Amino acid sequence: MAYKWFETVAVAQRRAEKYLPKSVYGALIAGSEKGLSSKDNLESFDQLGFAPHIAGLSNERQMQTTLMGQSTSMPVIISPTGVQAVHPDGEVAVARAAANRGVLMGLSSFASKSVEDVCAVNNQVLFQMYWSGDRDTMVQRLIRAKAAGAKGIILTLDWSFSNGRDWGSPWIPEKINLKAMVKLAPEVIARPRWLTKFAMTGRFPDLGAPNMAPVGTKPPTFFGAYYEWMQSPLPSWDDIAWLRAQWDGPFMVKGVSRIDDAKRVVDLGATALSVSNHGGNNLDGTPAPIRSLPAVVDAVGSQIEVLLDGGVRRGSDVVKALALGAKGVMIGRAYLWGLSAGGQAGVENVLDVIRGGIDSTLLGLGKSNINELTRDDVVAPEGFFRKLGS
Ligand SMILES: Cc1cc2nc3c(=O)[nH]c(=O)nc-3n(C[C@H](O)[C@H](O)[C@H](O)COP(=O)(O)O)c2cc1C
């Protein structure tokens, strides 16, 4: 079937909702507790406006930059997201799309595809880890990622194991087998195109986490991997410094909200940090990252690459974050909607839509380069920003 281009991420999301079984769609919507943070992530971007120019605009606009020691065609990284039965090619399709569009790919340690398979199609992979398992296990994961060709590590630290949602959590089976398919049948039958796509591969959707097991051994199920993580003693700042010292390349800490934590991340010698609330999936009530970004940039922006993730759906959102001091952003659900709606082509479509949005926003603001953006380009309502910690 011919690929049908979508013009915004919102259109891709509507397509994903029509195409995916209800619980798979629900797993991507995610969010925690009352959904305060996931809602704020989106609404906060809507509250910001622009101060455009009308003449003397630039015919050429430049958005190429470097992030985590890698050259990128635009200041956008694919944020790591865990195993999802969204598309049979999953993370490999995303990695191909990212490589074709010249952007970095964050690969979750809970991904459904191995780091070897993903690095085989993309040479700008950042492998994401949680503090899970003992030190030897974590070192083995780093060694494996390096051998596969990963260029950097993303250590995600914001997770509070909350498991309630006011709108109800989708049922996710331990394994997708015949029994699970029968239980899911009513919603799957209502989505025949999704079912056909998997039927054509002759396999059930994969809910294993191959990067959580030593190479050549049977991967744990997603829940098996999650259990290991839940059982792991929580890390101190010294533990994090130890892990950083085990990797001799670019290292990002993801999930920072507070200024004091950002300073600690600088002290341990990280390359980058991402101001993030895990897409509103962590401690509900954590403000949207775009609100706390400028305070973090003011405190540590000259010493470390400050990125942001959470709520980015448009090129104009990327420009807002850059104008407020981010060096780049990471996107999560935006590309998951594209993957659901159209596989690799859908992710490329999302990246193209975002690139087009960055370009037209730069044009309207009279900028020839993303480096020229300043806080004056953005209009924020009084009381918009948050300063967390000191
Ligand atoms: C379904 C889903 C799964 C995710 N899994 C992971 C993960 O495995 N590792 C991680 O560091 N972040 C994970 N995240 C968080 C994303 O990397 C990112 O922080 C978040 O999606 C950004 O918000 P956005 O979706 O509004 O762009 C996940 C997010 C979603 C929505």
The ligand as a MOL file (V3000), in Angstrom:
LIG
                    3D

  0  0  0     0  0            999 V3000
M  V30 BEGIN CTAB
M  V30 COUNTS 31 33 0 0 0
M  V30 BEGIN ATOM
M  V30 1 C 5.9970 4.3890 26.0260 0
M  V30 2 C 7.2200 5.0290 26.5860 0
M  V30 3 C 8.3120 4.2360 26.9660 0
M  V30 4 C 9.4610 4.8390 27.4820 0
M  V30 5 N 10.5440 4.0510 27.8130 0
M  V30 6 C 11.6960 4.6350 28.2260 0
M  V30 7 C 12.8660 3.8560 28.4620 0
M  V30 8 O 12.8670 2.6430 28.3050 0
M  V30 9 N 13.9820 4.5060 28.8590 0
M  V30 10 C 14.0160 5.8640 29.0400 0
M  V30 11 O 15.0540 6.4110 29.3920 0
M  V30 12 N 12.9240 6.6190 28.8180 0
M  V30 13 C 11.7750 6.0460 28.3990 0
M  V30 14 N 10.6920 6.8150 28.1200 0
M  V30 15 C 10.8000 8.2700 28.2590 0
M  V30 16 C 11.2860 8.9020 26.9490 0
M  V30 17 O 12.6300 8.6040 26.6820 0
M  V30 18 C 11.1590 10.4330 27.0020 0
M  V30 19 O 11.7520 10.8930 28.1870 0
M  V30 20 C 9.7110 10.9070 26.9300 0
M  V30 21 O 8.9410 10.1000 26.0690 0
M  V30 22 C 9.6840 12.3500 26.4440 0
M  V30 23 O 8.3950 12.8300 26.4210 0
M  V30 24 P 7.5030 12.8740 25.0780 0
M  V30 25 O 6.9700 11.4990 24.8820 0
M  V30 26 O 6.4430 13.8570 25.4200 0
M  V30 27 O 8.3940 13.3110 23.9510 0
M  V30 28 C 9.5160 6.2340 27.6330 0
M  V30 29 C 8.4250 7.0190 27.2440 0
M  V30 30 C 7.2890 6.4270 26.7310 0
M  V30 31 C 6.1410 7.2980 26.3070 0
M  V30 END ATOM
M  V30 BEGIN BOND
M  V30 1 1 1 2
M  V30 2 1 2 3
M  V30 3 2 2 30
M  V30 4 2 3 4
M  V30 5 1 4 5
M  V30 6 1 4 28
M  V30 7 2 5 6
M  V30 8 1 6 7
M  V30 9 1 6 13
M  V30 10 2 7 8
M  V30 11 1 7 9
M  V30 12 1 9 10
M  V30 13 2 10 11
M  V30 14 1 10 12
M  V30 15 2 12 13
M  V30 16 1 13 14
M  V30 17 1 14 15
M  V30 18 1 14 28
M  V30 19 1 15 16
M  V30 20 1 16 17
M  V30 21 1 16 18
M  V30 22 1 18 19
M  V30 23 1 18 20
M  V30 24 1 20 21
M  V30 25 1 20 22
M  V30 26 1 22 23
M  V30 27 1 23 24
M  V30 28 2 24 25
M  V30 29 1 24 26
M  V30 30 1 24 27
M  V30 31 2 28 29
M  V30 32 1 29 30
M  V30 33 1 30 31
M  V30 END BOND
M  V30 END CTAB
M  END
